[in-house]
Amino acid sequence: MTLKHIKIFVTVYQEESITRAAEKLHMTQPATSLAIREMEEYYHTKLFERSGRGIRVTSAGTRLYPSAARLLSLYDEMDAEMKNWDTSGRLRIGSSISIGSCILPQLINRFSKKYPELELYVKVDSSDVIEQNILENHLDFALIEGSVHSEKLKSSVFLDDELVPVCSRFHPLAGAEDIELDSLKKEHFLMREPNSGTRQLADSSFALKNFQIKPTWESTSTAALINAVSIGLGISILPKRMLEKQLRMHQIASFTIRDLDLKRHYSLIYHENKFVSPTMQEFFDMLEDLKG
């Protein structure tokens, strides 16, 4: 079993095709198929089922993939570190949508100016997708809201935040304080998608008060929700940091709900086996500066 076998297996798994994997690896299809067969003989199990002209990964292949991808990535990291141990190379940064909208752009701009030779790749998506990308080593580290859901991820808080209930400035709730939660039963909720950190906190906080949010709108776009709220289509629960401009310009209005805790944290996450390079540590130090 060699590193080449592992690379071929990972590529076939990702491409879901012997042919496409062979093309990507600049190999012949028979050589690619042979490498997979050798792995199957080595482990005494089928990694892919052949069905017609296609293939389908088996449960054994699915089980092997995370470890194989991790092993391959460790080699890539070692290779990159030895060739570009200081300030060149590539850094892959993930972010949840809220952080990617209001905090990350300024951080990236500042970091790029300090390390102009460093290639930065940024992926902004919902927190669950970003976590999975970290686990599969598609990202080096990420910034998300809320808590992680895997023991394989290291996490540290770098900033506090809170969610704010908002409505149209013409809504009867505009500016209201300490309203009863039951008074919202007839309101139309315009919410982020279920797997976002923002939505998960809102759902859990309301559930603790025996109130279930049943959205009439769900969107991955906070901007779309703010626009919908501003024209009176309903109310929403959104990150305070993303609402500062709209609240200041009175495009929307906020209100408070009695005894409802909507505070949360922004966290830095990375895989427990991740090698923290000097440039990664430099970025982490920038996050520490935000606390001041």
PAVOSE-116788 format. One line per field, with one value per residue (C-alpha): residue number from 0; chain; x negated, y negated, z. Coordinates in nm, 4 decimals. Example, Ala and Ser with C-alpha at 12.3 -4.5 7.8 and 13.67 -1.06 7.14 Angstrom:
% residues 2
resi: [0/1]
chain: [A/A]
x: [-1.2300/-1.3670]
y: [0.4500/0.1060]
z: [0.7800/0.7140]
END
This chain:
% residues 292
resi: [0/1/2/3/4/5/6/7/8/9/10/11/12/13/14/15/16/17/18/19/20/21/22/23/24/25/26/27/28/29/30/31/32/33/34/35/36/37/38/39/40/41/42/43/44/45/46/47/48/49/50/51/52/53/54/55/56/57/58/59/60/61/62/63/64/65/66/67/68/69/70/71/72/73/74/75/76/77/78/79/80/81/82/83/84/85/86/87/88/89/90/91/92/93/94/95/96/97/98/99/100/101/102/103/104/105/106/107/108/109/110/111/112/113/114/115/116/117/118/119/120/121/122/123/124/125/126/127/128/129/130/131/132/133/134/135/136/137/138/139/140/141/142/143/144/145/146/147/148/149/150/151/152/153/154/155/156/157/158/159/160/161/162/163/164/165/166/167/168/169/170/171/172/173/174/175/176/177/178/179/180/181/182/183/184/185/186/187/188/189/190/191/192/193/194/195/196/197/198/199/200/201/202/203/204/205/206/207/208/209/210/211/212/213/214/215/216/217/218/219/220/221/222/223/224/225/226/227/228/229/230/231/232/233/234/235/236/237/238/239/240/241/242/243/244/245/246/247/248/249/250/251/252/253/254/255/256/257/258/259/260/261/262/263/264/265/266/267/268/269/270/271/272/273/274/275/276/277/278/279/280/281/282/283/284/285/286/287/288/289/290/291]
chain: [A/A/A/A/A/A/A/A/A/A/A/A/A/A/A/A/A/A/A/A/A/A/A/A/A/A/A/A/A/A/A/A/A/A/A/A/A/A/A/A/A/A/A/A/A/A/A/A/A/A/A/A/A/A/A/A/A/A/A/A/A/A/A/A/A/A/A/A/A/A/A/A/A/A/A/A/A/A/A/A/A/A/A/A/A/A/A/A/A/A/A/A/A/A/A/A/A/A/A/A/A/A/A/A/A/A/A/A/A/A/A/A/A/A/A/A/A/A/A/A/A/A/A/A/A/A/A/A/A/A/A/A/A/A/A/A/A/A/A/A/A/A/A/A/A/A/A/A/A/A/A/A/A/A/A/A/A/A/A/A/A/A/A/A/A/A/A/A/A/A/A/A/A/A/A/A/A/A/A/A/A/A/A/A/A/A/A/A/A/A/A/A/A/A/A/A/A/A/A/A/A/A/A/A/A/A/A/A/A/A/A/A/A/A/A/A/A/A/A/A/A/A/A/A/A/A/A/A/A/A/A/A/A/A/A/A/A/A/A/A/A/A/A/A/A/A/A/A/A/A/A/A/A/A/A/A/A/A/A/A/A/A/A/A/A/A/A/A/A/A/A/A/A/A/A/A/A/A/A/A/A/A/A/A/A/A/A/A/A/A/A/A]
x: [0.0000/-0.1496/-0.0596/0.0201/0.2910/0.4415/0.4405/0.6095/0.8750/0.9510/0.9760/1.2080/1.4236/1.4460/1.5025/1.7412/1.5902/1.2866/1.2691/1.2807/1.0326/0.7907/0.8165/0.7589/0.4558/0.3204/0.3337/0.4857/0.8203/0.6825/0.4020/0.6527/0.8798/0.5825/0.4836/0.8371/0.8370/0.5021/0.6446/0.9520/0.7286/0.5128/0.8126/1.0098/1.3197/1.4952/1.4486/1.6634/1.9469/1.9496/2.2955/2.3180/2.0800/2.0700/1.9512/2.1001/1.8987/1.9569/1.9951/1.6305/1.5219/1.7239/1.5596/1.2115/1.2458/1.2101/0.8882/0.7515/0.8289/0.6714/0.3551/0.3266/0.3806/0.1123/-0.1316/-0.0241/-0.0653/-0.4106/-0.5092/-0.3737/-0.5335/-0.8744/-0.8499/-0.6687/-0.7228/-0.7000/-0.4718/-0.4103/-0.1750/0.2017/0.4295/0.7887/1.0271/1.3904/1.6622/2.0273/2.2475/2.2902/1.9178/1.8361/2.0646/1.9622/1.6187/1.4143/1.3703/1.1813/0.9652/0.8806/0.7958/0.5615/0.3974/0.3477/0.1628/-0.0734/-0.1324/-0.0893/-0.2630/-0.0203/0.2699/0.5944/0.8988/1.2214/1.5411/1.8544/2.1422/2.3698/2.1945/2.2669/2.1192/1.8094/1.7593/1.7761/1.5221/1.2837/1.3316/1.2565/0.9571/1.0971/1.0305/0.7424/0.9522/1.2821/1.4816/1.8338/2.1023/2.2117/2.0636/1.8995/2.0627/1.7564/1.5019/1.2341/1.2535/1.0689/1.2642/1.1949/1.4138/1.2773/1.5776/1.9162/2.2353/2.6107/2.9212/3.1789/3.5527/3.6378/3.9449/4.0562/4.0292/4.4066/4.4802/4.6630/4.3670/4.1132/3.9145/4.1169/3.9381/3.9826/4.2785/4.4283/4.3224/4.6815/4.7654/4.5608/4.7756/4.9550/4.6453/4.4842/4.1265/3.8649/3.5670/3.2288/3.2065/3.2300/2.8605/2.7239/2.5817/2.8212/3.1271/3.0119/2.9663/3.3022/3.4808/3.3174/3.3745/3.7412/3.7797/3.6555/3.9607/4.1894/4.2297/4.1747/4.0771/4.2633/4.1133/4.3086/3.9748/3.6392/3.3289/2.9507/2.9341/2.9503/2.9810/3.2946/3.4473/3.3661/3.5312/3.8393/3.8606/3.8211/4.1309/4.3413/4.3540/4.2785/4.0324/3.6913/3.4164/3.0786/2.7189/2.6815/2.3510/2.5233/2.8041/2.6130/2.6423/3.0098/3.1021/2.9013/3.0723/3.4157/3.4740/3.5888/3.6635/3.5688/3.7640/3.6843/3.8458/3.8768/3.6382/3.5060/3.1294/3.0029/2.6334/2.3786/2.0107/1.8049/1.5516/1.2323/1.2275/0.9740/0.9072/0.7367/0.4612/0.4052/0.0530/0.0770/-0.1693/-0.3279/-0.0918/0.2126/0.0986/0.0604/0.4244/0.5279/0.3451/0.5462/0.8616/0.7287/0.6874/1.0641/1.1278/0.9609]
y: [0.0000/-0.3333/-0.6993/-0.6781/-0.4201/-0.6525/-0.9466/-0.7388/-0.6144/-0.9661/-1.1027/-0.8220/-0.8775/-1.2529/-1.2257/-0.9283/-0.7940/-0.5856/-0.7679/-1.1209/-1.0282/-0.8882/-1.2077/-1.4247/-1.2190/-1.1992/-0.8204/-0.5526/-0.4091/-0.0513/-0.1714/-0.3561/-0.0514/0.1707/-0.0528/-0.0316/0.3481/0.3687/0.1673/0.3916/0.7002/0.5427/0.4679/0.7778/0.5755/0.3941/0.0187/-0.0504/0.1418/0.1504/0.0890/0.0581/-0.2140/-0.3810/-0.3041/-0.3390/-0.3652/-0.0877/-0.1305/-0.0215/-0.2885/-0.5500/-0.4451/-0.4577/-0.7969/-1.0366/-0.8681/-0.8452/-1.2100/-1.3081/-1.1072/-1.2630/-1.6105/-1.5605/-1.4748/-1.7832/-1.9976/-1.8553/-1.9170/-2.2721/-2.3516/-2.2337/-2.4288/-2.7348/-2.7330/-3.1070/-3.3435/-3.1835/-2.9041/-2.8828/-2.9350/-2.8074/-2.9935/-2.9110/-3.1269/-3.1104/-3.3522/-3.6029/-3.6340/-3.6288/-3.9271/-4.1587/-4.0654/-3.8468/-4.0921/-4.3411/-4.0635/-3.9269/-4.2736/-4.3381/-3.9956/-4.0177/-4.3459/-4.1895/-3.8732/-3.9676/-3.6488/-3.4252/-3.2939/-3.3099/-3.0980/-3.1852/-2.9799/-3.1301/-2.8918/-2.7724/-2.6574/-2.2864/-2.2907/-2.4749/-2.2249/-1.9350/-2.1083/-2.1332/-1.7649/-1.6667/-1.9041/-2.1212/-2.4181/-2.4939/-2.6750/-2.8592/-3.1177/-3.0181/-3.1212/-2.8876/-2.5557/-2.2792/-1.9399/-1.7159/-1.6090/-1.6193/-1.9976/-2.2392/-2.5529/-2.8844/-3.1925/-3.5112/-3.7465/-3.7843/-3.8648/-3.8520/-3.8139/-4.0892/-4.0632/-4.3105/-4.4309/-4.7058/-5.0561/-5.0829/-4.7583/-4.7849/-4.6091/-4.8691/-4.9892/-4.7798/-4.6477/-4.3250/-4.1976/-3.8607/-3.5757/-3.4594/-3.7870/-3.6692/-3.3653/-3.5328/-3.6959/-3.5828/-3.4742/-3.5332/-3.3192/-3.1912/-2.8300/-2.5547/-2.4578/-2.8083/-2.9039/-3.1988/-2.9806/-2.7115/-2.9635/-3.1270/-2.7913/-2.6644/-2.9883/-2.9964/-2.6231/-2.6752/-2.9003/-2.6370/-2.8394/-2.6828/-2.9095/-2.8205/-3.0396/-3.1615/-3.2508/-3.0752/-3.2134/-3.1782/-3.5515/-3.7854/-4.0793/-3.9245/-3.8824/-4.2412/-4.3701/-4.1563/-4.2804/-4.6438/-4.6290/-4.4641/-4.1002/-3.9779/-3.9788/-3.8160/-3.7240/-3.8275/-3.9045/-4.2482/-4.3121/-4.2754/-4.5164/-4.8199/-5.0236/-4.9442/-5.0214/-5.3432/-5.4595/-5.3539/-5.1176/-4.8593/-4.8644/-4.6362/-4.5204/-4.3080/-3.9936/-3.9363/-3.6805/-3.5579/-3.5019/-3.5522/-3.6003/-3.3856/-3.3518/-3.3587/-3.0759/-2.9828/-2.6139/-2.3777/-2.0031/-1.8578/-1.7104/-2.0312/-2.1690/-2.5365/-2.7147/-3.0508/-3.2342/-3.0579/-3.1605/-3.5165/-3.5144/-3.3653/-3.6497/-3.9001/-3.7426/-3.7885/-4.1598/-4.1826/-4.1053/-4.4300]
z: [0.0000/-0.1072/-0.0893/-0.4608/-0.3884/-0.1285/-0.3706/-0.6410/-0.3989/-0.2700/-0.6243/-0.7403/-0.4328/-0.4953/-0.8705/-0.8351/-1.1544/-1.2541/-1.5872/-1.4434/-1.1704/-1.4286/-1.6332/-1.3277/-1.2218/-1.5793/-1.5644/-1.7836/-1.6802/-1.6506/-1.4200/-1.2022/-1.1837/-1.0974/-0.8056/-0.6639/-0.7026/-0.5229/-0.2338/-0.2197/-0.2120/0.0573/0.2817/0.1769/0.1030/-0.1804/-0.1835/-0.4915/-0.6537/-1.0320/-1.1781/-1.5548/-1.6628/-1.3240/-0.9734/-0.6285/-0.3081/-0.0546/0.3209/0.3570/0.1091/0.2936/0.6193/0.4672/0.2969/0.5965/0.7120/0.3576/0.2876/0.6185/0.5458/0.2021/0.3399/0.6045/0.3296/0.1319/0.4426/0.5082/0.1479/0.1540/0.4880/0.3731/0.0489/0.1840/0.5561/0.6025/0.4118/0.0731/-0.0206/0.0232/0.3208/0.3065/0.5362/0.6040/0.7534/0.8446/0.6534/0.9368/1.0064/0.6356/0.5851/0.8671/1.0062/0.7742/0.4806/0.6984/0.8445/0.4997/0.3715/0.6643/0.6389/0.2613/0.2974/0.5488/0.3426/-0.0247/-0.1447/0.0405/-0.1672/0.0302/-0.0481/0.1371/0.1567/0.3139/0.3871/0.6658/0.9833/0.9324/0.5814/0.7036/0.9867/0.7407/0.5171/0.8129/0.8961/0.5346/0.5227/0.2463/0.4771/0.7138/0.9735/0.9994/1.1913/1.2914/1.5360/1.8109/1.9185/1.7164/1.6716/1.6417/1.9025/1.6301/1.6092/1.8338/1.9157/2.0892/2.1317/1.9749/1.9941/2.1621/1.9754/2.0190/1.8091/1.7888/1.7144/1.4355/1.2500/1.0133/1.1584/1.1067/1.2920/1.6289/1.7927/1.6736/1.9760/2.2211/2.5303/2.7262/2.5292/2.6198/2.3928/2.3527/2.1814/1.8802/1.8055/1.5152/1.3680/1.0419/1.1116/0.8420/0.9395/0.8287/0.7062/0.9738/0.9748/1.0264/1.3655/1.3820/1.3284/1.5698/1.8512/1.7825/1.7728/2.0915/2.2846/2.1908/2.2595/2.6159/2.6576/2.4990/2.1810/1.8402/1.5522/1.2331/0.9592/0.6602/0.4981/0.5144/0.3442/0.3450/0.2714/0.5694/0.3283/0.1768/0.5218/0.6198/0.3023/0.3653/0.7244/0.6160/0.3934/0.6609/0.5509/0.9027/1.1913/1.2185/1.4658/1.3234/1.4332/1.5889/1.4080/1.0721/1.1580/1.2833/0.9618/0.9007/1.2626/1.2629/0.9418/1.0773/0.7860/1.0399/1.4121/1.6991/2.0029/2.3065/2.4423/2.8156/2.9710/2.6370/2.6132/2.2577/2.3357/2.1525/2.0643/1.7470/1.7458/1.5651/1.4700/1.3153/1.3085/1.6157/1.3936/1.2008/1.1951/1.2900/1.0630/1.1519/0.9140/1.0592/1.4069/1.2816/1.1723/1.5066/1.6830/1.4766/1.6179/1.9699/1.8959/1.8359/2.2013/2.2992]
END
